[in-house]
């Protein structure tokens, strides 16, 4: 079992961690989380994981580059976000089984 898989079993959303399903597109509701993290002490948003009553479900991201581009397009749009605090180096892609 990988380090990421071990970490996944312990994950739970809180004021520093938000899990979002982003199978095919950047979820617009992630902007609210981004704003909250930007106005506090920061945090981590994980795409491709859904929190359900039964626990975490890895849904994956079908096209990570597309979702990443949509995210940066949104974060760099001054009509939607006053300042982008995320750099390309902050975005990591992990593989769990056959899901990204």
C-alpha positions in Angstrom: 0.0 0.0 0.0 1.4 3.4 -1.0 2.0 6.4 1.3 -0.8 8.2 -0.5 -3.2 5.3 0.0 -2.4 5.2 3.7 -3.0 9.0 3.9 -6.3 8.7 2.0 -7.7 6.4 4.7 -7.1 9.1 7.3 -8.4 12.0 5.4 -11.4 13.9 6.6 -12.6 17.4 5.5 -11.9 20.2 7.9 -10.9 23.9 7.9 -7.6 23.0 6.2 -8.8 20.3 3.8 -11.5 20.2 1.2 -12.3 17.2 -1.0 -14.0 17.9 -4.4 -15.2 15.6 -7.1 -13.8 16.9 -10.4 -14.2 14.1 -12.8 -14.3 16.1 -16.0 -14.2 19.8 -15.0 -13.0 22.3 -12.4 -15.8 22.6 -9.8 -16.9 26.2 -9.5 -17.8 25.6 -5.8 -14.0 25.1 -5.2 -13.7 28.9 -5.6 -15.5 29.4 -2.2 -13.0 27.1 -0.6 -10.1 28.9 -2.3 -11.4 32.2 -1.0 -11.8 30.9 2.5 -8.3 29.4 2.5 -6.9 32.6 1.0 -8.4 34.7 3.8 -7.2 32.4 6.6 -4.2 30.2 7.1 -4.5 28.4 3.8 -5.3 24.8 3.2 -5.4 22.0 0.6 -8.1 21.2 -2.0 -8.0 17.7 -3.4 -9.8 16.9 -6.6 -11.0 13.5 -7.6 -12.1 12.4 -4.1 -15.7 12.5 -2.9 -16.7 12.3 0.7 -19.8 10.0 1.1 -21.7 8.6 4.1 -19.8 5.4 3.6 -16.4 7.1 3.5 -14.1 8.5 0.9 -14.6 7.5 -2.8 -11.9 8.0 -5.3 -13.6 9.2 -8.4 -10.4 10.4 -10.1 -10.0 13.2 -12.6 -10.3 12.0 -16.2 -8.2 14.8 -17.8 -6.1 16.4 -15.1 -4.4 18.9 -17.5 -7.8 20.1 -18.6 -9.1 20.6 -15.0 -5.8 22.3 -14.1 -6.1 24.7 -17.0 -9.7 25.5 -16.1 -8.6 26.1 -12.5 -5.8 28.5 -13.5 -8.0 30.2 -16.1 -10.6 30.8 -13.3 -8.0 31.9 -10.7 -6.3 34.3 -13.1 -9.6 35.9 -14.1 -9.7 39.2 -12.2 -13.5 39.4 -12.6 -13.8 36.2 -10.4 -10.7 36.2 -8.2 -8.8 39.3 -7.0 -5.5 37.6 -6.7 -4.3 34.1 -7.6 -2.1 32.7 -4.8 -1.5 29.3 -6.4 1.5 28.5 -8.5 2.0 25.6 -10.9 4.5 24.1 -8.4 1.8 23.8 -5.8 -0.4 21.5 -7.9 0.5 17.8 -7.6 -1.0 14.9 -9.5 -1.2 11.5 -7.7 -2.2 8.1 -9.1 -4.2 5.7 -7.0 -4.9 2.4 -8.8 -6.0 3.4 -12.2 -7.3 6.9 -11.2 -5.5 10.2 -11.3 
